Amino acid sequence: MLRRAALLMAGALLGVGVIAQPADFPNRPLRLVVPYPPGGSADLVGRMVAEKMSQSLKQSVVVDNKGGASGAIGSDFVSRAAPDGYTLLVAISDTHAINPAVMPQLPYDPQKDFVPVALMATQPMVLAVGRNMPARSLSEFVAIAKQKPRNITYASNGKGGLQHLAMELFSLSAGIETLHVPYKGAAPALSDVIGGQVDALFISLQGAGGNIGSGNLRPLAMASDKRLGVAPEVPTFTESGFAQFTVTQWYGLMAPKGTPAPLVDLLNRHARAALASPDIADKLKSVGTEPAAGSPEQFRAFLAGEIKQWAGVAKSVGVRLE
């Protein structure tokens, strides 16, 4: 009776109904694979959630960074892992929505080879320009681009990534032509926009660091459905005349296909509880990231929409990575 009462109380604290927990799970540490090197935003979100889940599960959740091939190496590793709840993945926009659109030889299927556990957070992108760029608003940016097609240059952290396809999506929406300048990484792309060698880029507030506040970058519009509390002065694309234009870097928790539903539900509850904790929520919001935990079904529907959107963009502009 005491054990049953404790389980009921734990379920109430997590804010959802109690689902029968598989016998003695977890009885050993869990592995959370981040398919990128340490220090990036995916690593930040993964480590924060892992720490909280370790506390609530009463078992270690160990972060394992397996970078390479735009996140494909780590994602493929998890797709082949045993579906026992002990190996999980931090999936992001690139690994599960963009890579399938641009990599014909991708070794995993983002929908068939994984079970969505929870969408953890979303990070809207900002269209920003360097201080020497004359545009002071999104409408001015579009006007300049229409006057001189392919005269405006934009940087990205590489061909076929979110920064690249975000600008291609906006260019299609606005009816403008811009010139892509790909870099080998986000740091040199940002540096050349600040330095005036390239005009613009799509970037997250976290990726921009202090360069927006310092004036090195001028934000024109936020690709989200509302203004962010940490940057209330930046209008949305909708406010700037481009309704429904949203582009986010997102972070989700995935398990290998075949993971039993009770385990998925259990992990979902613990992930949601972690993201609802005030310290994590406040830390994420401070870098322009919104906690977004929901049900596995909601994450599955969200993923389907993202895959459809980026497949359409990649096809329209002919982006393929061999």
C-alpha positions, -999 to 999 in steps of 0.1 A, spaced: 0 0 0 28 24 9 46 17 -24 14 22 -44 7 55 -26 43 66 -34 38 59 -70 5 78 -71 21 108 -55 50 107 -79 26 106 -108 7 136 -94 39 156 -90 47 149 -127 13 163 -137 1 132 -156 -17 100 -148 3 70 -135 12 44 -161 26 10 -150 64 13 -149 83 -16 -165 97 -39 -138 128 -23 -122 134 3 -150 159 19 -148 183 -4 -131 214 9 -148 226 43 -163 209 56 -194 229 70 -223 217 103 -240 235 107 -273 241 142 -285 251 139 -322 273 170 -320 305 180 -302 303 194 -267 296 231 -262 268 236 -287 232 244 -281 221 207 -286 247 197 -260 234 225 -236 198 214 -238 208 177 -235 229 181 -205 203 202 -186 176 177 -192 199 147 -185 208 162 -151 172 167 -141 161 133 -154 190 117 -134 175 131 -103 139 121 -110 147 86 -123 171 79 -95 196 67 -121 224 84 -140 217 98 -175 251 100 -191 256 124 -221 276 108 -249 287 132 -277 289 115 -311 295 142 -336 301 140 -374 282 142 -407 258 169 -396 246 148 -368 240 117 -389 266 95 -371 252 99 -337 216 96 -349 224 64 -368 240 49 -337 208 54 -317 186 41 -345 205 8 -342 205 6 -304 184 -18 -284 148 -5 -279 150 -9 -242 148 28 -230 185 29 -221 198 47 -252 182 80 -262 189 108 -287 188 145 -288 174 150 -322 174 185 -338 161 202 -369 191 192 -390 193 155 -380 156 147 -384 140 173 -408 168 188 -430 192 159 -434 165 137 -449 158 165 -474 193 170 -486 212 137 -480 200 110 -504 223 84 -486 212 91 -451 216 58 -431 184 62 -411 148 72 -416 138 99 -391 102 86 -388 105 49 -392 137 43 -372 128 63 -341 100 68 -316 93 104 -306 95 109 -268 92 147 -263 98 179 -281 121 196 -256 127 231 -268 125 255 -298 149 283 -307 136 308 -333 160 321 -358 166 358 -364 174 375 -398 203 398 -389 226 421 -409 260 436 -402 263 472 -391 273 484 -426 242 470 -443 218 499 -450 186 480 -443 170 490 -410 139 468 -414 127 437 -431 108 457 -457 140 478 -465 160 445 -468 135 431 -493 134 464 -513 171 464 -517 172 428 -527 145 434 -554 164 464 -568 196 444 -573 189 406 -576 216 384 -562 235 415 -549 227 407 -512 249 380 -499 242 358 -469 264 335 -448 257 301 -434 275 274 -415 275 252 -446 255 241 -475 223 222 -467 220 233 -431 193 253 -413 210 286 -418 212 280 -455 176 267 -460 161 293 -438 173 321 -461 162 301 -492 128 297 -477 125 334 -470 138 343 -504 111 321 -520 85 337 -497 96 373 -505 102 368 -542 139 379 -540 172 364 -551 201 364 -527 236 349 -530 247 321 -506 282 322 -491 287 289 -472 314 286 -445 328 256 -426 311 264 -393 290 291 -377 319 311 -362 335 322 -394 301 329 -410 292 352 -381 326 368 -381 324 378 -418 289 393 -414 301 413 -384 331 424 -405 311 434 -435 323 409 -459 288 393 -461 255 412 -457 233 389 -436 225 356 -420 199 337 -401 211 330 -366 196 322 -332 200 347 -303 222 322 -285 244 318 -316 246 356 -320 259 359 -285 263 395 -274 267 408 -309 231 420 -312 233 439 -279 266 454 -289 254 466 -323 277 443 -343 246 427 -357 213 444 -364 182 421 -361 155 427 -386 129 401 -377 123 371 -355 110 340 -372 86 330 -344 49 335 -337 56 360 -310 83 383 -297 108 369 -272 111 383 -237 148 385 -240 146 406 -272 113 424 -271 125 451 -295 128 426 -324 96 423 -344 83 390 -358 81 383 -396 44 384 -393 45 419 -378 69 428 -407 44 417 -434 53 380 -438 25 360 -420 31 325 -408 69 326 -415 85 307 -387 119 290 -386 131 273 -354 160 252 -344 143 226 -322 155 199 -299 137 167 -292 141 134 -273 140 103 -294 142 65 -287 150 37 -311 120 21 -330 103 -6 -311 107 10 -277 76 -1 -257 49 25 -252 50 23 -214 87 32 -215 81 61 -239 54 74 -217 76 71 -186 105 89 -203 81 116 -216 68 123 -181 103 127 -167 115 149 -196 84 171 -192 90 174 -155 127 184 -161 117 211 -186 90 225 -163 115 231 -135 120 268 -131 158 268 -133 159 250 -166 130 271 -180 147 303 -170 181 293 -183 166 283 -217 146 315 -220 176 336 -212 193 325 -244 162 329 -266 150 292 -263 115 282 -253 107 250 -234 83 230 -255 77 196 -239 45 179 -250 32 144 -257 49 119 -280 20 123 -304 24 160 -305 61 156 -313 53 131 -340 29 155 -357 54 184 -353 82 163 -369 60 154 -399 53 191 -406 90 200 -404 100 172 -427 74 182 -452 85 219 -451 122 214 -456 117 187 -482 98 213 -502 124 240 -498 153 216 -507 135 205 -538 126 240 -549 162 252 -547 179 220 -557 200 214 -526 214 179 -524 245 167 -505 263 137 -519 
